[in-house]
Amino acid sequence: FQRPPNPRPARIEKYPHFRLKIKNMTTLTIIILAVITVVILWLIFDYNGLVKLKNRAKEAWSDIDVQLKRRYDLIPNLVQTVKGYATHERELFEKVTQARVSAMSAKGVKEKAGAENMLSDTLKSLFAVAENYPDLKASVNFLELQRELTDTEDKIQASRRFYNTNVRDLNIKIESFPTNTIASMFGFKQMELFEVANEAEREPVKVNF
């Protein structure tokens, strides 16, 4: 006679509440880690965006600086050329020279903008005087300086617009929430616009006759 095998007793789950608690804790941990990951990615993305805009603005300012230096180099030759035909305009020549020196020594965007506005005014006066001298306007040297200055003025205006666009975008981003928190944490500061004083001065120096 063979005894039937005893049925295996059902396994009794021990501590079911403990396992449920662990499962809930695991889910919560995953959620917390996911949130932290999203926050970190957002911080990196926003920080890199600020760095990109700042570098673009600095690059644009470098372009402006290059074109301004080119204009500074042209002005002495221009003054000497006009002086050869209009010797009695001594006061005007001194004003142009002084305005050039002031523009070259100006520090900061705001001060530089003011000095450049004054220099543009004196150059306009210089070209206005040149209109009274037909021989001067026909001079090959004067015409070449005129062409180079026109090209330089156009490049200055284009560089200024590019710079102001990037600075405006950077300043808006720094002021916007929640990016302003990151900007404050990492020391990002608003930059100044390179603006002219009024609408009349927004046009390049007129050098065509």
ZADO-1210 file (C-alpha; in nm, 4 decimals, padded with zeros to 6 digits):
<atoms>
<atom x="00.0000" y="00.0000" z="00.0000" code="PHE" pos="1"/>
<atom x="00.1503" y="00.3331" z="-00.1062" code="GLN" pos="2"/>
<atom x="00.0625" y="00.6405" z="00.0886" code="ARG" pos="3"/>
<atom x="-00.0507" y="00.9307" z="-00.1211" code="PRO" pos="4"/>
<atom x="00.1866" y="01.2238" z="-00.1109" code="PRO" pos="5"/>
<atom x="00.0924" y="01.4943" z="00.1233" code="ASN" pos="6"/>
<atom x="-00.0176" y="01.8059" z="-00.0574" code="PRO" pos="7"/>
<atom x="00.2387" y="02.0827" z="-00.0302" code="ARG" pos="8"/>
<atom x="00.1127" y="02.3385" z="00.2113" code="PRO" pos="9"/>
<atom x="00.0435" y="02.6790" z="00.0619" code="ALA" pos="10"/>
<atom x="00.3183" y="02.9275" z="00.1245" code="ARG" pos="11"/>
<atom x="00.2135" y="03.1884" z="00.3655" code="ILE" pos="12"/>
<atom x="00.3341" y="03.5346" z="00.2596" code="GLU" pos="13"/>
<atom x="00.5124" y="03.6924" z="00.5467" code="LYS" pos="14"/>
<atom x="00.5093" y="04.0648" z="00.6035" code="TYR" pos="15"/>
<atom x="00.2907" y="04.1680" z="00.3058" code="PRO" pos="16"/>
<atom x="00.2698" y="04.5245" z="00.4310" code="HIS" pos="17"/>
<atom x="00.6473" y="04.5504" z="00.4392" code="PHE" pos="18"/>
<atom x="00.6775" y="04.4450" z="00.0720" code="ARG" pos="19"/>
<atom x="00.4112" y="04.6947" z="-00.0301" code="LEU" pos="20"/>
<atom x="00.5949" y="04.9644" z="00.1561" code="LYS" pos="21"/>
<atom x="00.9198" y="04.8818" z="-00.0266" code="ILE" pos="22"/>
<atom x="00.7384" y="04.8917" z="-00.3603" code="LYS" pos="23"/>
<atom x="00.5905" y="05.2298" z="-00.2820" code="ASN" pos="24"/>
<atom x="00.9289" y="05.3617" z="-00.1713" code="MET" pos="25"/>
<atom x="01.0865" y="05.2391" z="-00.4961" code="THR" pos="26"/>
<atom x="00.8227" y="05.4178" z="-00.7026" code="THR" pos="27"/>
<atom x="00.8704" y="05.7358" z="-00.5026" code="LEU" pos="28"/>
<atom x="01.2485" y="05.7132" z="-00.5469" code="THR" pos="29"/>
<atom x="01.2103" y="05.6776" z="-00.9216" code="ILE" pos="30"/>
<atom x="00.9819" y="05.9805" z="-00.9330" code="ILE" pos="31"/>
<atom x="01.2236" y="06.1881" z="-00.7244" code="ILE" pos="32"/>
<atom x="01.5195" y="06.0863" z="-00.9406" code="LEU" pos="33"/>
<atom x="01.3237" y="06.1683" z="-01.2559" code="ALA" pos="34"/>
<atom x="01.2352" y="06.5148" z="-01.1213" code="VAL" pos="35"/>
<atom x="01.5967" y="06.5792" z="-01.0209" code="ILE" pos="36"/>
<atom x="01.7155" y="06.4706" z="-01.3647" code="THR" pos="37"/>
<atom x="01.4689" y="06.7039" z="-01.5373" code="VAL" pos="38"/>
<atom x="01.5756" y="06.9950" z="-01.3139" code="VAL" pos="39"/>
<atom x="01.9449" y="06.9304" z="-01.3827" code="ILE" pos="40"/>
<atom x="01.8854" y="06.9106" z="-01.7577" code="LEU" pos="41"/>
<atom x="01.6878" y="07.2345" z="-01.7446" code="TRP" pos="42"/>
<atom x="01.9674" y="07.4047" z="-01.5494" code="LEU" pos="43"/>
<atom x="02.2245" y="07.2925" z="-01.8049" code="ILE" pos="44"/>
<atom x="02.0080" y="07.3989" z="-02.0990" code="PHE" pos="45"/>
<atom x="01.9291" y="07.7427" z="-01.9555" code="ASP" pos="46"/>
<atom x="02.2869" y="07.8040" z="-01.8422" code="TYR" pos="47"/>
<atom x="02.4225" y="07.7150" z="-02.1850" code="ASN" pos="48"/>
<atom x="02.1631" y="07.9449" z="-02.3422" code="GLY" pos="49"/>
<atom x="02.2845" y="08.2369" z="-02.1312" code="LEU" pos="50"/>
<atom x="02.6476" y="08.1606" z="-02.2133" code="VAL" pos="51"/>
<atom x="02.5665" y="08.1451" z="-02.5839" code="LYS" pos="52"/>
<atom x="02.3891" y="08.4816" z="-02.5835" code="LEU" pos="53"/>
<atom x="02.6635" y="08.6442" z="-02.3785" code="LYS" pos="54"/>
<atom x="02.9345" y="08.5184" z="-02.6115" code="ASN" pos="55"/>
<atom x="02.7378" y="08.6360" z="-02.9159" code="ARG" pos="56"/>
<atom x="02.7035" y="08.9830" z="-02.7652" code="ALA" pos="57"/>
<atom x="03.0774" y="08.9967" z="-02.6849" code="LYS" pos="58"/>
<atom x="03.1613" y="08.8823" z="-03.0365" code="GLU" pos="59"/>
<atom x="02.9308" y="09.1462" z="-03.1829" code="ALA" pos="60"/>
<atom x="03.0970" y="09.4145" z="-02.9698" code="TRP" pos="61"/>
<atom x="03.4362" y="09.3019" z="-03.0989" code="SER" pos="62"/>
<atom x="03.3075" y="09.3552" z="-03.4528" code="ASP" pos="63"/>
<atom x="03.1968" y="09.7077" z="-03.3600" code="ILE" pos="64"/>
<atom x="03.5354" y="09.7792" z="-03.2049" code="ASP" pos="65"/>
<atom x="03.7176" y="09.6662" z="-03.5196" code="VAL" pos="66"/>
<atom x="03.5093" y="09.8954" z="-03.7413" code="GLN" pos="67"/>
<atom x="03.5445" y="10.1910" z="-03.5045" code="LEU" pos="68"/>
<atom x="03.9224" y="10.1528" z="-03.5046" code="LYS" pos="69"/>
<atom x="03.9157" y="10.1447" z="-03.8818" code="ARG" pos="70"/>
<atom x="03.7267" y="10.4750" z="-03.8819" code="ARG" pos="71"/>
<atom x="03.9735" y="10.6243" z="-03.6336" code="TYR" pos="72"/>
<atom x="04.2553" y="10.5356" z="-03.8737" code="ASP" pos="73"/>
<atom x="04.0810" y="10.7035" z="-04.1674" code="LEU" pos="74"/>
<atom x="04.0030" y="11.0325" z="-03.9934" code="ILE" pos="75"/>
<atom x="04.3590" y="11.1803" z="-03.9751" code="PRO" pos="76"/>
<atom x="04.4083" y="11.1259" z="-04.3484" code="ASN" pos="77"/>
<atom x="04.0674" y="11.2768" z="-04.4155" code="LEU" pos="78"/>
<atom x="04.1468" y="11.5845" z="-04.2077" code="VAL" pos="79"/>
<atom x="04.4812" y="11.6337" z="-04.3795" code="GLN" pos="80"/>
<atom x="04.3198" y="11.6014" z="-04.7211" code="THR" pos="81"/>
<atom x="04.0493" y="11.8578" z="-04.6452" code="VAL" pos="82"/>
<atom x="04.3016" y="12.0853" z="-04.4757" code="LYS" pos="83"/>
<atom x="04.4953" y="12.1087" z="-04.7996" code="GLY" pos="84"/>
<atom x="04.1964" y="12.2842" z="-04.9608" code="TYR" pos="85"/>
<atom x="04.0275" y="12.4539" z="-04.6651" code="ALA" pos="86"/>
<atom x="04.3145" y="12.5856" z="-04.4573" code="THR" pos="87"/>
<atom x="04.1019" y="12.8447" z="-04.2757" code="HIS" pos="88"/>
<atom x="03.8759" y="12.5783" z="-04.1158" code="GLU" pos="89"/>
<atom x="04.1225" y="12.5341" z="-03.8333" code="ARG" pos="90"/>
<atom x="03.8634" y="12.5282" z="-03.5567" code="GLU" pos="91"/>
<atom x="03.6681" y="12.2529" z="-03.7257" code="LEU" pos="92"/>
<atom x="03.9803" y="12.0413" z="-03.7743" code="PHE" pos="93"/>
<atom x="04.0586" y="12.0742" z="-03.4040" code="GLU" pos="94"/>
<atom x="03.7060" y="11.9679" z="-03.3124" code="LYS" pos="95"/>
<atom x="03.7280" y="11.6581" z="-03.5332" code="VAL" pos="96"/>
<atom x="04.0674" y="11.5666" z="-03.3866" code="THR" pos="97"/>
<atom x="03.9472" y="11.6157" z="-03.0294" code="GLN" pos="98"/>
<atom x="03.6306" y="11.4163" z="-03.0930" code="ALA" pos="99"/>
<atom x="03.8420" y="11.1320" z="-03.2333" code="ARG" pos="100"/>
<atom x="04.0666" y="11.1320" z="-02.9258" code="VAL" pos="101"/>
<atom x="03.7636" y="11.1315" z="-02.6944" code="SER" pos="102"/>
<atom x="03.6035" y="10.8420" z="-02.8825" code="ALA" pos="103"/>
<atom x="03.9227" y="10.6378" z="-02.8732" code="MET" pos="104"/>
<atom x="03.9652" y="10.6873" z="-02.4988" code="SER" pos="105"/>
<atom x="03.5991" y="10.6317" z="-02.4047" code="ALA" pos="106"/>
<atom x="03.5368" y="10.3402" z="-02.1678" code="LYS" pos="107"/>
<atom x="03.2197" y="10.1325" z="-02.1505" code="GLY" pos="108"/>
<atom x="02.9375" y="10.1007" z="-02.3989" code="VAL" pos="109"/>
<atom x="02.7402" y="10.4061" z="-02.2843" code="LYS" pos="110"/>
<atom x="03.0401" y="10.6394" z="-02.2817" code="GLU" pos="111"/>
<atom x="03.1585" y="10.5012" z="-02.6140" code="LYS" pos="112"/>
<atom x="02.8178" y="10.5617" z="-02.7707" code="ALA" pos="113"/>
<atom x="02.8137" y="10.9244" z="-02.6552" code="GLY" pos="114"/>
<atom x="03.1638" y="10.9870" z="-02.7839" code="ALA" pos="115"/>
<atom x="03.0835" y="10.8275" z="-03.1193" code="GLU" pos="116"/>
<atom x="02.7771" y="11.0491" z="-03.1554" code="ASN" pos="117"/>
<atom x="02.9943" y="11.3579" z="-03.1056" code="MET" pos="118"/>
<atom x="03.2483" y="11.2278" z="-03.3568" code="LEU" pos="119"/>
<atom x="02.9750" y="11.1650" z="-03.6141" code="SER" pos="120"/>
<atom x="02.8517" y="11.5232" z="-03.5705" code="ASP" pos="121"/>
<atom x="03.1967" y="11.6684" z="-03.6358" code="THR" pos="122"/>
<atom x="03.2433" y="11.4461" z="-03.9424" code="LEU" pos="123"/>
<atom x="02.9118" y="11.5682" z="-04.0818" code="LYS" pos="124"/>
<atom x="03.0347" y="11.9246" z="-04.0401" code="SER" pos="125"/>
<atom x="03.3615" y="11.8367" z="-04.2107" code="LEU" pos="126"/>
<atom x="03.1871" y="11.6914" z="-04.5140" code="PHE" pos="127"/>
<atom x="02.9513" y="11.9878" z="-04.5239" code="ALA" pos="128"/>
<atom x="03.2540" y="12.2136" z="-04.5545" code="VAL" pos="129"/>
<atom x="03.3995" y="11.9903" z="-04.8271" code="ALA" pos="130"/>
<atom x="03.0950" y="12.0573" z="-05.0438" code="GLU" pos="131"/>
<atom x="03.2176" y="12.4151" z="-05.0898" code="ASN" pos="132"/>
<atom x="03.5396" y="12.3018" z="-05.2580" code="TYR" pos="133"/>
<atom x="03.4883" y="12.1408" z="-05.6034" code="PRO" pos="134"/>
<atom x="03.8596" y="12.0662" z="-05.6407" code="ASP" pos="135"/>
<atom x="03.8541" y="11.8794" z="-05.3103" code="LEU" pos="136"/>
<atom x="03.5528" y="11.6713" z="-05.4105" code="LYS" pos="137"/>
<atom x="03.7300" y="11.5791" z="-05.7329" code="ALA" pos="138"/>
<atom x="04.0491" y="11.4762" z="-05.5541" code="SER" pos="139"/>
<atom x="04.1346" y="11.1072" z="-05.6029" code="VAL" pos="140"/>
<atom x="04.2607" y="11.0802" z="-05.2461" code="ASN" pos="141"/>
<atom x="03.9447" y="11.2383" z="-05.1073" code="PHE" pos="142"/>
<atom x="03.7200" y="11.0140" z="-05.3185" code="LEU" pos="143"/>
<atom x="03.9020" y="10.7033" z="-05.1950" code="GLU" pos="144"/>
<atom x="03.8710" y="10.8163" z="-04.8327" code="LEU" pos="145"/>
<atom x="03.5069" y="10.8896" z="-04.8966" code="GLN" pos="146"/>
<atom x="03.4520" y="10.5370" z="-05.0306" code="ARG" pos="147"/>
<atom x="03.6343" y="10.3719" z="-04.7411" code="GLU" pos="148"/>
<atom x="03.4522" y="10.5802" z="-04.4825" code="LEU" pos="149"/>
<atom x="03.1153" y="10.5011" z="-04.6391" code="THR" pos="150"/>
<atom x="03.1937" y="10.1306" z="-04.6248" code="ASP" pos="151"/>
<atom x="03.3097" y="10.1610" z="-04.2644" code="THR" pos="152"/>
<atom x="02.9984" y="10.3526" z="-04.1587" code="GLU" pos="153"/>
<atom x="02.7748" y="10.0860" z="-04.3126" code="ASP" pos="154"/>
<atom x="02.9620" y="09.8118" z="-04.1285" code="LYS" pos="155"/>
<atom x="02.9392" y="10.0014" z="-03.8007" code="ILE" pos="156"/>
<atom x="02.5616" y="10.0296" z="-03.8371" code="GLN" pos="157"/>
<atom x="02.5261" y="09.6601" z="-03.9229" code="ALA" pos="158"/>
<atom x="02.7490" y="09.5584" z="-03.6314" code="SER" pos="159"/>
<atom x="02.5575" y="09.7852" z="-03.3952" code="ARG" pos="160"/>
<atom x="02.2240" y="09.6286" z="-03.4937" code="ARG" pos="161"/>
<atom x="02.3650" y="09.2785" z="-03.4518" code="PHE" pos="162"/>
<atom x="02.5092" y="09.3676" z="-03.1116" code="TYR" pos="163"/>
<atom x="02.1900" y="09.5298" z="-02.9864" code="ASN" pos="164"/>
<atom x="01.9809" y="09.2319" z="-03.0987" code="THR" pos="165"/>
<atom x="02.1947" y="08.9896" z="-02.9012" code="ASN" pos="166"/>
<atom x="02.2137" y="09.2155" z="-02.5964" code="VAL" pos="167"/>
<atom x="01.8367" y="09.2631" z="-02.6006" code="ARG" pos="168"/>
<atom x="01.7814" y="08.8857" z="-02.6162" code="ASP" pos="169"/>
<atom x="02.0276" y="08.8316" z="-02.3316" code="LEU" pos="170"/>
<atom x="01.8695" y="09.0985" z="-02.1106" code="ASN" pos="171"/>
<atom x="01.5192" y="08.9627" z="-02.1687" code="ILE" pos="172"/>
<atom x="01.6340" y="08.6125" z="-02.0785" code="LYS" pos="173"/>
<atom x="01.8069" y="08.7370" z="-01.7627" code="ILE" pos="174"/>
<atom x="01.4889" y="08.9167" z="-01.6538" code="GLU" pos="175"/>
<atom x="01.2575" y="08.6239" z="-01.7313" code="SER" pos="176"/>
<atom x="01.1499" y="08.3693" z="-01.4704" code="PHE" pos="177"/>
<atom x="01.2859" y="08.1147" z="-01.3911" code="PRO" pos="178"/>
<atom x="01.6022" y="08.1899" z="-01.5902" code="THR" pos="179"/>
<atom x="01.6631" y="08.4946" z="-01.3706" code="ASN" pos="180"/>
<atom x="01.7355" y="08.2541" z="-01.0838" code="THR" pos="181"/>
<atom x="02.0127" y="08.0859" z="-01.2788" code="ILE" pos="182"/>
<atom x="02.1464" y="08.4219" z="-01.3960" code="ALA" pos="183"/>
<atom x="02.1671" y="08.5387" z="-01.0360" code="SER" pos="184"/>
<atom x="02.3316" y="08.2149" z="-00.9214" code="MET" pos="185"/>
<atom x="02.6049" y="08.2270" z="-01.1846" code="PHE" pos="186"/>
<atom x="02.6578" y="08.6032" z="-01.1962" code="GLY" pos="187"/>
<atom x="02.5128" y="08.6892" z="-01.5363" code="PHE" pos="188"/>
<atom x="02.4597" y="09.0650" z="-01.5686" code="LYS" pos="189"/>
<atom x="02.2583" y="09.2687" z="-01.8156" code="GLN" pos="190"/>
<atom x="02.4589" y="09.4402" z="-02.0869" code="MET" pos="191"/>
<atom x="02.4157" y="09.7934" z="-02.2210" code="GLU" pos="192"/>
<atom x="02.2784" y="09.8670" z="-02.5655" code="LEU" pos="193"/>
<atom x="02.4959" y="10.0640" z="-02.8073" code="PHE" pos="194"/>
<atom x="02.2489" y="10.3321" z="-02.9047" code="GLU" pos="195"/>
<atom x="02.2615" y="10.6673" z="-03.0789" code="VAL" pos="196"/>
<atom x="02.1205" y="10.9764" z="-02.9127" code="ALA" pos="197"/>
<atom x="01.8299" y="11.0534" z="-03.1430" code="ASN" pos="198"/>
<atom x="01.6614" y="10.9565" z="-03.4686" code="GLU" pos="199"/>
<atom x="01.8634" y="11.2024" z="-03.6778" code="ALA" pos="200"/>
<atom x="02.1867" y="11.0398" z="-03.5627" code="GLU" pos="201"/>
<atom x="02.0670" y="10.6930" z="-03.6548" code="ARG" pos="202"/>
<atom x="02.1711" y="10.7562" z="-04.0157" code="GLU" pos="203"/>
<atom x="02.5364" y="10.6989" z="-04.1146" code="PRO" pos="204"/>
<atom x="02.7537" y="11.0002" z="-04.1884" code="VAL" pos="205"/>
<atom x="02.6588" y="11.1330" z="-04.5303" code="LYS" pos="206"/>
<atom x="02.9686" y="11.1297" z="-04.7484" code="VAL" pos="207"/>
<atom x="02.8239" y="11.1186" z="-05.0979" code="ASN" pos="208"/>
<atom x="02.8205" y="11.4261" z="-05.3200" code="PHE" pos="209"/>
</atoms>
